[in-house]
Structures are given as C-alpha cells and as structure tokens.
Amino acid sequence: MEEQAECMLVLISATPEDRKELVDFQIGVRESTQRWRELLVDMKRRGLARTRDRGRRRRA
C-alpha cells in the first residue's frame, strides 16, 4: 500500500513585542478551506480572541 502524503496547518501569532508564537497546528491529509475554518472555529471556541489587525496599520 502506498503512503499518503500529509499536510500540516500551522497557526502562528505575533506578540506585541513582535515575537512569533505557535498557537496551534493540525496534521491532515490535505489543506482546504474547510480544514482552516475548523481550526479557526476550534481556536475561537477555546478562547482565542482577536486583539488587533496588524495588517491594516496606517503608514505616515
């Protein structure tokens, strides 16, 4: 039997000090929108809260 390749979904956060932290990860058969949704819904259920949107900072 042929081995099936696995993928890993990795959720990383940045601290206010700009350090990266591993928040969660899942190993599965493939990456999909549904798998990402499940990971994010699970994190929200466990209390992960959005604190700020770093990608929308205004530039001077």
Secondary structure as GFF3:
##gff-version 3
##sequence-region A 1 60
A	DSSP	beta_strand	7	14	.	.	.	ID=ss1
A	DSSP	beta_strand	20	28	.	.	.	ID=ss2
A	DSSP	alpha_helix	33	45	.	.	.	ID=ss3
A	DSSP	three_ten_helix	54	56	.	.	.	ID=ss4
###
